[in-house]
Amino acid sequence: MNIRIQVIVAIVIVLALCVIINMIRKKALELRYALAWLLVGFGTLILDLFPDVMMGLAKFMGIEVPSNMLFFLGFCFALIIIFVLTIAVSRMSIRIKNLTQEMALYEKRMKDNERQ
């Protein structure tokens, strides 16, 4: 890979990591969701700085072209993120349902108390 492209990609990755860390610091992004992005950022930075690692990993996995290995890793990461977010949405849905039911019970109690 061309050294100029490596430098540009490294700068972009470092900037993206800085943005993620800043969002965590400002509490705009929860740490548990940001950890995956931080790991991917650091992993991509390592693979950018040391392209032989990607070639060795691709060769070990039996993938002939290292860029195909990168697409495979991206696909796996996307599946993991989708799964984690699905779990979070399911938990939030259950919490919202429970809170709605509790609120309805409190309103009913208040109406019953007003009638008495």
ChimeraX attribute file (.defattr): number of C-alpha atoms within 10 A of each C-alpha:
attribute: neighborCount
match mode: 1-to-1
recipient: residues
	/A:1	7
	/A:2	6
	/A:3	10
	/A:4	9
	/A:5	11
	/A:6	17
	/A:7	13
	/A:8	12
	/A:9	16
	/A:10	19
	/A:11	13
	/A:12	14
	/A:13	18
	/A:14	15
	/A:15	12
	/A:16	15
	/A:17	20
	/A:18	13
	/A:19	12
	/A:20	20
	/A:21	17
	/A:22	13
	/A:23	15
	/A:24	17
	/A:25	12
	/A:26	10
	/A:27	10
	/A:28	10
	/A:29	14
	/A:30	12
	/A:31	16
	/A:32	9
	/A:33	14
	/A:34	16
	/A:35	14
	/A:36	13
	/A:37	17
	/A:38	17
	/A:39	12
	/A:40	17
	/A:41	19
	/A:42	14
	/A:43	12
	/A:44	17
	/A:45	20
	/A:46	14
	/A:47	17
	/A:48	21
	/A:49	15
	/A:50	12
	/A:51	15
	/A:52	12
	/A:53	14
	/A:54	19
	/A:55	18
	/A:56	13
	/A:57	15
	/A:58	18
	/A:59	14
	/A:60	10
	/A:61	10
	/A:62	10
	/A:63	15
	/A:64	12
	/A:65	12
	/A:66	18
	/A:67	13
	/A:68	12
	/A:69	19
	/A:70	16
	/A:71	11
	/A:72	13
	/A:73	13
	/A:74	13
	/A:75	12
	/A:76	12
	/A:77	15
	/A:78	12
	/A:79	12
	/A:80	13
	/A:81	15
	/A:82	12
	/A:83	12
	/A:84	13
	/A:85	13
	/A:86	12
	/A:87	12
	/A:88	12
	/A:89	12
	/A:90	12
	/A:91	12
	/A:92	12
	/A:93	12
	/A:94	11
	/A:95	12
	/A:96	12
	/A:97	12
	/A:98	12
	/A:99	12
	/A:100	12
	/A:101	12
	/A:102	12
	/A:103	12
	/A:104	12
	/A:105	12
	/A:106	12
	/A:107	12
	/A:108	12
	/A:109	12
	/A:110	11
	/A:111	11
	/A:112	10
	/A:113	9
	/A:114	8
	/A:115	7
	/A:116	5
